[in-house]
C-alpha cells in the first residue's frame, strides 16, 4: 500500500482510465522523475484488475508501424507473410476474452519518442470510434479496437518529439500533468530502510518550492527533474554523489547554455560542495520559562522533612 500522496495520484489515473479509456489515450505528461512510470504501472494493474492483462512497451525513434500495427515478415519457408504487430496482438487478446468485464491495458512508455502519426496509423481515428471496422495495411483484414482495451502512455512534454504532436493526436489524448510532488518526496524518503532526516527532506522540498516561486509559469514546463531523482538517496551522504553523477549533468551540458533553473537549484543544494557536508540540524525548540510560584504553591512544593521532631522535656 502506497502513502496517501501516491494513492491520490494513482486514483486520479485509474479514474481517468475507467471514464475515458474506452475512447481516448490516457497520457501522463511530466519532466523526468516525476513518478509517471511508477504511477502508470500501478494504475494500469488496478484498472485491469490483474497484472497479466497489462502489456508494457516503450516507443523509440526506430519503432515503426510494422512493429506496432502490422508488418511483413519472412516465415520459415522463406515466404513473406503479413504479421500482426504488438497492438493488434494485444487487441485480439482483449477482444477474445470471454469475460465481459475484463479490462486490458497497453502501457506505452515514452509515447512521443516515435513518429506518432506513422506508428499509430489507423488508431488516430479508430481509438475513438470503436464501433467501426478498419482495414489493416498489408493483410487487408478487418479489425476493431476492443472496447475493453485502454491505452495508457507516458511522455515528457518538452522533448523535441513531443513538440510536434499534431492536432489529430491531441484530440485523442486525455493528458494528466505530473509535477514534482512534495508529498511523494516525503513518502519516498521516509520509507523503512532509509535514514534521511526530516530537516534534510525539507531542504530538498524547498528546492522545488524556490524554483516554483522564482520562475513562475515556466516551472510547470521547464523544471528539469522531479522528486524521483532522489529515489536512490538512502542517507544524507548519497546526495553528494547524486549531484556529481547525475544532477549537474542535467543542468550543465557541454557546449550548451546552462538550464535556466541552474542557479536556483545550485543555491539550494549545499551537498554539491563536499562529500563530508551534513546539513546542520535545526535547534531544538526552547522550553518556555514557568511563571513564578504563588506563596501557597511554594509552601506546597517544599520537601517534607523526615527528621524526628524534638520531644517535650
N, C-alpha and C positions, 0 to 999 in steps of 0.2 A: 504494500500500500504506500503510495507516494504521499508527500506532505500536502497541505491544503492549497498552496500556491500552484504546485504542479497539477494537482487534481482539478483545479479550476480550469486550467488550460486544456487538459485532456477532455474535460466535459464540453468545453466550447467546440472543440474539433469534432467530437462524437456527435454532438447535437447538429452540427452543420452537415455531417455525413448522413445522419438519419433524415434530415429535412430536404437536403438538396442533392444528395449523392446520386439520385436517380435521373438527374437532368443536367448536372454541371460537374466540372472538375473542381474538387476542393483543393486549394493551393495554399500552403503555408509559406509566407514570404518574410524573410528577415536576413540580417547580417549573419556571417558565420558565428557559430557558438551561441546562438540564441535559443537552443533547445528544440529546433524544428524537428530534427530526425528522431530525437528521443520521444517527444510528444506524439509524433506521427505514428510510430510503430505501436505505442501503447494504445492510441486511439483506434488504429486500424484493427487491432486484435479485439478490442472491446466492441467495435461496431460489427465485426464479423462474428463475434462470439466464439471463435475457435481459431487458433494460430494457423492451422493447416489451410484455412480459407483466405489467407493473406499471401500474396506473392509480391516480393520486393525486387525492383530492378533499378538501375542507375543509367541515366542518359549521359552521353558524352559526344564529342564532336564527330566521331566516326559512326555513331548509331544511325541506322537507316530505316526507311520504310520497310525494306525487305526483312529486317530483323524484327520489326515491331508488328507489322500487319501481315504481310505475305511476301515471300520471295521465291526465287528459283534455286533449287539445289540439285546436285548430281547424286543420283541414288547408286545402289550397289551394282547395278547393271551398266552404269555409265550414262543412263538417260537423265535428261533434265526434267525435274518434276516441280510443280508448284508446291510450296511448303508453308504451312501457317507459321506466322511469327508469334512472339510471346503474347501479344494481346489476343489474337484470335484463339490461341490455345487456351488461355485462361478464361476468355469469354465463353468458349464452348463448355468448359467445366462448370461455369456458373449456370449456363442455360440448361445443362443436362441434369443438374441436381434435382432429385425428385422431391426434396423437402422444400415446400413453397417459401418458408420464411428464412431460409439460409441466405445470409449475405456474404458476398465475396468482395475483396478489396485488392486492387492493383496499386501498389505504392511505388511511385516514381520519384526517386531522389534526383536532384539537380535537373529539374524539368527543362530549364532554359539552356542547358549546355548543348542540346542537339538543335538541328534545323527544324523547328517545330512544325511549320506548315508542311514540310515534306514528310517528316516522320509520322505525324498524326494522320495525314491523308484524310480518309473519309470521316474520321472521328470529329473533325471540325464541325460537321453537320449532324452526324447521327448519334453522338453522345447526348445530344439534346432531344432528338426525335427517335425514341427507342421503339416506337410502334411502326417504323418504316424500315424496309429492307434496303441494304446497299450491296453493290456487286464488287467483289474483290478484283484487284487489278490483273492478276495473272491467271487464276483458275476460273474466273468469271462465275464463281458460285455466289449464291445469295446468303447474306448473314444479317443479323440484327444485334445491336448492343444489348446485352442482357439487362433486364430491369433490376436484377438483384446484384449488379456489379457497380461498385463505387470506385472511381479513380481519384486517388489521393496523391498529392505531389508536394514537393518542397523546392524552393529556389531562392537565390539571392537576388533581390530586385535591382541591385546596382551592378551586377555582372553585365559586361558589354552585350552578351547574347540576350539578356532579359530586356534590354532597352529596345530591341527590335520586335517585341511581341506585337502582332498586328491586332486590329480591332476585332477581327473574326474570332480570334482565340480569346481575347479579353472578355468578350461577351459570353463565353462558355466557362469562365473561371469564377469561382467564389473565393476571393483572396482574404485570408486571415493574417493580419500583421503580427509578427513576432519581434519584440524589442527586448533588450536586456531587462531582466526581471529581478527586482530586489528580493522578493520572497523566495524565488527558486534559488538564488545565490545563497541565501541564509540556510535554506533547507539542505542544499548540496554540501556546504562546508561544515555543517553541524552534524553530519551523519556519524554514526558509530564507526570507530576506527580512525577518525581524523582528530587532530589536536590543534585546531585553528581557533585562537582566542576570539571572543566576541568583538573586542575592540579592533582586531585585525580585519574581521569581516566587515565591520562598519567602515573602515578606511577604504576597503575595496568598493563598497557600495557607493561611497562618496565620489569615486572616480566617475561613475556613470552619472551621478547627480550633477556634478560640476560640468560635465560635457553637455548635459541637457540644458543647464542654466546659461552657459556661455554661448552655445552655438544654436540655441533656439530651434527653429524649424528644420535646420539641417541635421539635427540629432537623429530623427527618425530614418533618414535616408543615408546618412554618411557615417554613422557610428561604425568603426571598423571591426568590432567584435562584440560578442555578448558575454553574459555571465558564465557560459560554459567554457570559456578559455581558462577558467580556474578549476576545471574538473579534476585535474591531476595534482592539485595542491592538498597535501595531507598534513603539512605543518608549515610554519611560517618560513622556514629556511628554503622551502621549494620555490618561493616567489622570486628569488634572485636568478635562479637558473631559468625559470619560466620567462623572465624578461629578456635575457640574452639569447635564449634559444628559440623564442617564438615571437614575443610581443614586439620587440624592437624591429624584427624583420618585417612585420606587417606595417609598422609606422614609417620606417625609413628604408626605402628600397634604392639600390644603386641606380644612378643616372636619372632618378625621378625626384620630383619635389616631395618633401615630407607630407604625410597625411595632414589635413587641416586641423585635426584634433591633437596632433603630436605634443605640442607644448602643454596643453591642459592635462593630458594623460601622464606625461613625464613629471609634471609638478606634483601630481597626486600619488606617485608610485616611488616612494623612497627606497625600496628594496633593490633598485637597479644599481645603486652605488657600491654596495659591499655585500659579500656573501655572509658576513657576520652581523649585518644590521638586524636589529629587532625593534619593532615599534614599541615605544615606552607604554607601559600600562597606565591607564588613567588613574589619577589619585583617588583613593578611597573617599567616599563622602564623609565630611566631618560630622561628628555627633554634636547635636545642639546641646549647649550647657543647660543644666536643670535650674529652675528658679530657686531662689533661696528658701530654705525651710522655715515654716512658721515656728514660733516658740513651742507650741503644742507638739508639732511634728518632731522638733529637735529633742524634746524630752522623751517622746515615744521611741526615738531611734537610739537613745543612749543604751549601751550594753548593761545588762543586769549583772551586778557583782555576785560572784559565787562565794565571797568571804563570809565567815560566820559572824553575825553581829555580836558586839560585846554584851555580856550578861550583867545584870544589876548586882552590885555588891553591897 
